[in-house]
Amino acid sequence: MQNMDKEFSLMGCTVKKSETGTKYDFTVCNDPEWNTLIQQEKEISIMRKAREEILKTRVGRKLEVKTNFNTGEVNINTMKSPRFKTSESFITVTIK
């Protein structure tokens, strides 16, 4: 194949080379503040995922606790907790 410039013609088509999807690797910077933020992000992600697992297993109910500070009476009621689940559907075609 010939030397690939930014653009050339081949069999009546124009082939153009361009950059897409630029990514940066900040791990090589050794920036202490960035490293701390990444560690915090990982820890929060772990806590969030653990909490989401708890919320997934609930049967759509939550507790409502009302306290009367004058009498000290505590009322606990269960209420329906709206939980939202979404999914995507797609069709897979396999050609053999």
mmCIF file of the C-alpha atoms, coordinates in Angstrom:
data_MODEL
# 
_entry.id   MODEL 
# 
loop_
_atom_site.group_PDB 
_atom_site.id 
_atom_site.type_symbol 
_atom_site.label_atom_id 
_atom_site.label_alt_id 
_atom_site.label_comp_id 
_atom_site.label_asym_id 
_atom_site.label_entity_id 
_atom_site.label_seq_id 
_atom_site.pdbx_PDB_ins_code 
_atom_site.Cartn_x 
_atom_site.Cartn_y 
_atom_site.Cartn_z 
_atom_site.occupancy 
_atom_site.B_iso_or_equiv 
_atom_site.pdbx_formal_charge 
_atom_site.auth_seq_id 
_atom_site.auth_comp_id 
_atom_site.auth_asym_id 
_atom_site.auth_atom_id 
_atom_site.pdbx_PDB_model_num 
ATOM 1  C CA . MET A 1 1  ? 0.000   0.000   0.000  1.00 0.00 ? 1  MET A CA 1 
ATOM 2  C CA . GLN A 1 2  ? 1.278   3.482   -0.770 1.00 0.00 ? 2  GLN A CA 1 
ATOM 3  C CA . ASN A 1 3  ? 2.381   6.025   1.843  1.00 0.00 ? 3  ASN A CA 1 
ATOM 4  C CA . MET A 1 4  ? -0.747  7.117   3.731  1.00 0.00 ? 4  MET A CA 1 
ATOM 5  C CA . ASP A 1 5  ? -1.189  10.880  3.622  1.00 0.00 ? 5  ASP A CA 1 
ATOM 6  C CA . LYS A 1 6  ? -4.142  12.623  5.279  1.00 0.00 ? 6  LYS A CA 1 
ATOM 7  C CA . GLU A 1 7  ? -6.316  12.012  2.226  1.00 0.00 ? 7  GLU A CA 1 
ATOM 8  C CA . PHE A 1 8  ? -6.075  9.983   -0.987 1.00 0.00 ? 8  PHE A CA 1 
ATOM 9  C CA . SER A 1 9  ? -8.266  8.464   -3.645 1.00 0.00 ? 9  SER A CA 1 
ATOM 10 C CA . LEU A 1 10 ? -8.639  4.727   -4.133 1.00 0.00 ? 10 LEU A CA 1 
ATOM 11 C CA . MET A 1 11 ? -10.903 3.033   -6.667 1.00 0.00 ? 11 MET A CA 1 
ATOM 12 C CA . GLY A 1 12 ? -13.114 6.109   -7.033 1.00 0.00 ? 12 GLY A CA 1 
ATOM 13 C CA . CYS A 1 13 ? -13.396 6.673   -3.263 1.00 0.00 ? 13 CYS A CA 1 
ATOM 14 C CA . THR A 1 14 ? -11.787 9.297   -1.084 1.00 0.00 ? 14 THR A CA 1 
ATOM 15 C CA . VAL A 1 15 ? -10.031 7.872   1.964  1.00 0.00 ? 15 VAL A CA 1 
ATOM 16 C CA . LYS A 1 16 ? -9.315  10.401  4.670  1.00 0.00 ? 16 LYS A CA 1 
ATOM 17 C CA . LYS A 1 17 ? -7.293  9.891   7.837  1.00 0.00 ? 17 LYS A CA 1 
ATOM 18 C CA . SER A 1 18 ? -8.517  11.807  10.901 1.00 0.00 ? 18 SER A CA 1 
ATOM 19 C CA . GLU A 1 19 ? -8.125  11.629  14.665 1.00 0.00 ? 19 GLU A CA 1 
ATOM 20 C CA . THR A 1 20 ? -11.145 10.624  16.712 1.00 0.00 ? 20 THR A CA 1 
ATOM 21 C CA . GLY A 1 21 ? -11.699 9.704   20.335 1.00 0.00 ? 21 GLY A CA 1 
ATOM 22 C CA . THR A 1 22 ? -8.774  11.555  21.916 1.00 0.00 ? 22 THR A CA 1 
ATOM 23 C CA . LYS A 1 23 ? -7.947  10.172  25.360 1.00 0.00 ? 23 LYS A CA 1 
ATOM 24 C CA . TYR A 1 24 ? -5.532  11.380  28.012 1.00 0.00 ? 24 TYR A CA 1 
ATOM 25 C CA . ASP A 1 25 ? -3.575  9.248   30.478 1.00 0.00 ? 25 ASP A CA 1 
ATOM 26 C CA . PHE A 1 26 ? -3.240  11.212  33.712 1.00 0.00 ? 26 PHE A CA 1 
ATOM 27 C CA . THR A 1 27 ? -1.719  8.295   35.642 1.00 0.00 ? 27 THR A CA 1 
ATOM 28 C CA . VAL A 1 28 ? 1.745   9.254   34.389 1.00 0.00 ? 28 VAL A CA 1 
ATOM 29 C CA . CYS A 1 29 ? 1.468   12.815  35.809 1.00 0.00 ? 29 CYS A CA 1 
ATOM 30 C CA . ASN A 1 30 ? 1.986   11.610  39.408 1.00 0.00 ? 30 ASN A CA 1 
ATOM 31 C CA . ASP A 1 31 ? -0.187  14.491  40.640 1.00 0.00 ? 31 ASP A CA 1 
ATOM 32 C CA . PRO A 1 32 ? -0.997  13.914  44.337 1.00 0.00 ? 32 PRO A CA 1 
ATOM 33 C CA . GLU A 1 33 ? -4.325  15.768  44.203 1.00 0.00 ? 33 GLU A CA 1 
ATOM 34 C CA . TRP A 1 34 ? -5.466  13.781  41.136 1.00 0.00 ? 34 TRP A CA 1 
ATOM 35 C CA . ASN A 1 35 ? -4.364  10.516  42.800 1.00 0.00 ? 35 ASN A CA 1 
ATOM 36 C CA . THR A 1 36 ? -6.346  11.394  45.946 1.00 0.00 ? 36 THR A CA 1 
ATOM 37 C CA . LEU A 1 37 ? -9.456  12.215  43.908 1.00 0.00 ? 37 LEU A CA 1 
ATOM 38 C CA . ILE A 1 38 ? -9.202  8.915   42.013 1.00 0.00 ? 38 ILE A CA 1 
ATOM 39 C CA . GLN A 1 39 ? -8.911  6.994   45.297 1.00 0.00 ? 39 GLN A CA 1 
ATOM 40 C CA . GLN A 1 40 ? -11.932 8.819   46.742 1.00 0.00 ? 40 GLN A CA 1 
ATOM 41 C CA . GLU A 1 41 ? -13.875 8.130   43.548 1.00 0.00 ? 41 GLU A CA 1 
ATOM 42 C CA . LYS A 1 42 ? -13.121 4.396   43.838 1.00 0.00 ? 42 LYS A CA 1 
ATOM 43 C CA . GLU A 1 43 ? -14.183 4.300   47.497 1.00 0.00 ? 43 GLU A CA 1 
ATOM 44 C CA . ILE A 1 44 ? -17.419 6.182   46.804 1.00 0.00 ? 44 ILE A CA 1 
ATOM 45 C CA . SER A 1 45 ? -18.149 3.919   43.837 1.00 0.00 ? 45 SER A CA 1 
ATOM 46 C CA . ILE A 1 46 ? -17.798 0.838   46.053 1.00 0.00 ? 46 ILE A CA 1 
ATOM 47 C CA . MET A 1 47 ? -20.129 2.347   48.687 1.00 0.00 ? 47 MET A CA 1 
ATOM 48 C CA . ARG A 1 48 ? -22.668 3.387   46.042 1.00 0.00 ? 48 ARG A CA 1 
ATOM 49 C CA . LYS A 1 49 ? -22.710 -0.080  44.464 1.00 0.00 ? 49 LYS A CA 1 
ATOM 50 C CA . ALA A 1 50 ? -23.199 -1.707  47.876 1.00 0.00 ? 50 ALA A CA 1 
ATOM 51 C CA . ARG A 1 51 ? -26.097 0.639   48.598 1.00 0.00 ? 51 ARG A CA 1 
ATOM 52 C CA . GLU A 1 52 ? -27.639 -0.060  45.184 1.00 0.00 ? 52 GLU A CA 1 
ATOM 53 C CA . GLU A 1 53 ? -27.542 -3.797  45.910 1.00 0.00 ? 53 GLU A CA 1 
ATOM 54 C CA . ILE A 1 54 ? -29.465 -3.188  49.138 1.00 0.00 ? 54 ILE A CA 1 
ATOM 55 C CA . LEU A 1 55 ? -32.007 -1.029  47.316 1.00 0.00 ? 55 LEU A CA 1 
ATOM 56 C CA . LYS A 1 56 ? -32.454 -3.653  44.557 1.00 0.00 ? 56 LYS A CA 1 
ATOM 57 C CA . THR A 1 57 ? -33.421 -6.320  47.076 1.00 0.00 ? 57 THR A CA 1 
ATOM 58 C CA . ARG A 1 58 ? -36.056 -4.243  48.845 1.00 0.00 ? 58 ARG A CA 1 
ATOM 59 C CA . VAL A 1 59 ? -39.599 -5.253  48.033 1.00 0.00 ? 59 VAL A CA 1 
ATOM 60 C CA . GLY A 1 60 ? -40.679 -1.787  46.994 1.00 0.00 ? 60 GLY A CA 1 
ATOM 61 C CA . ARG A 1 61 ? -41.374 -0.544  50.504 1.00 0.00 ? 61 ARG A CA 1 
ATOM 62 C CA . LYS A 1 62 ? -39.750 2.029   52.722 1.00 0.00 ? 62 LYS A CA 1 
ATOM 63 C CA . LEU A 1 63 ? -40.280 2.974   56.310 1.00 0.00 ? 63 LEU A CA 1 
ATOM 64 C CA . GLU A 1 64 ? -41.718 6.313   57.325 1.00 0.00 ? 64 GLU A CA 1 
ATOM 65 C CA . VAL A 1 65 ? -40.931 7.212   60.920 1.00 0.00 ? 65 VAL A CA 1 
ATOM 66 C CA . LYS A 1 66 ? -42.840 10.047  62.544 1.00 0.00 ? 66 LYS A CA 1 
ATOM 67 C CA . THR A 1 67 ? -41.905 11.198  66.010 1.00 0.00 ? 67 THR A CA 1 
ATOM 68 C CA . ASN A 1 68 ? -44.056 13.393  68.219 1.00 0.00 ? 68 ASN A CA 1 
ATOM 69 C CA . PHE A 1 69 ? -41.483 15.228  70.306 1.00 0.00 ? 69 PHE A CA 1 
ATOM 70 C CA . ASN A 1 70 ? -44.129 16.495  72.724 1.00 0.00 ? 70 ASN A CA 1 
ATOM 71 C CA . THR A 1 71 ? -45.422 13.039  73.689 1.00 0.00 ? 71 THR A CA 1 
ATOM 72 C CA . GLY A 1 72 ? -42.426 10.895  72.648 1.00 0.00 ? 72 GLY A CA 1 
ATOM 73 C CA . GLU A 1 73 ? -44.730 8.752   70.518 1.00 0.00 ? 73 GLU A CA 1 
ATOM 74 C CA . VAL A 1 74 ? -43.113 7.108   67.495 1.00 0.00 ? 74 VAL A CA 1 
ATOM 75 C CA . ASN A 1 75 ? -45.208 5.898   64.541 1.00 0.00 ? 75 ASN A CA 1 
ATOM 76 C CA . ILE A 1 76 ? -43.652 3.614   61.952 1.00 0.00 ? 76 ILE A CA 1 
ATOM 77 C CA . ASN A 1 77 ? -45.477 3.131   58.665 1.00 0.00 ? 77 ASN A CA 1 
ATOM 78 C CA . THR A 1 78 ? -44.467 1.292   55.551 1.00 0.00 ? 78 THR A CA 1 
ATOM 79 C CA . MET A 1 79 ? -44.975 3.161   52.323 1.00 0.00 ? 79 MET A CA 1 
ATOM 80 C CA . LYS A 1 80 ? -44.592 2.085   48.752 1.00 0.00 ? 80 LYS A CA 1 
ATOM 81 C CA . SER A 1 81 ? -41.226 3.181   47.484 1.00 0.00 ? 81 SER A CA 1 
ATOM 82 C CA . PRO A 1 82 ? -41.108 3.829   43.771 1.00 0.00 ? 82 PRO A CA 1 
ATOM 83 C CA . ARG A 1 83 ? -38.170 1.996   42.294 1.00 0.00 ? 83 ARG A CA 1 
ATOM 84 C CA . PHE A 1 84 ? -37.343 2.494   38.685 1.00 0.00 ? 84 PHE A CA 1 
ATOM 85 C CA . LYS A 1 85 ? -35.975 -0.238  36.484 1.00 0.00 ? 85 LYS A CA 1 
ATOM 86 C CA . THR A 1 86 ? -35.205 0.319   32.839 1.00 0.00 ? 86 THR A CA 1 
ATOM 87 C CA . SER A 1 87 ? -33.747 -1.917  30.194 1.00 0.00 ? 87 SER A CA 1 
ATOM 88 C CA . GLU A 1 88 ? -32.846 -1.754  26.552 1.00 0.00 ? 88 GLU A CA 1 
ATOM 89 C CA . SER A 1 89 ? -33.966 -4.237  23.942 1.00 0.00 ? 89 SER A CA 1 
ATOM 90 C CA . PHE A 1 90 ? -32.085 -5.048  20.798 1.00 0.00 ? 90 PHE A CA 1 
ATOM 91 C CA . ILE A 1 91 ? -32.096 -7.619  18.033 1.00 0.00 ? 91 ILE A CA 1 
ATOM 92 C CA . THR A 1 92 ? -29.102 -9.798  17.343 1.00 0.00 ? 92 THR A CA 1 
ATOM 93 C CA . VAL A 1 93 ? -28.651 -11.265 13.889 1.00 0.00 ? 93 VAL A CA 1 
ATOM 94 C CA . THR A 1 94 ? -25.956 -13.886 13.318 1.00 0.00 ? 94 THR A CA 1 
ATOM 95 C CA . ILE A 1 95 ? -24.984 -14.594 9.747  1.00 0.00 ? 95 ILE A CA 1 
ATOM 96 C CA . LYS A 1 96 ? -23.195 -17.906 9.141  1.00 0.00 ? 96 LYS A CA 1 
# 
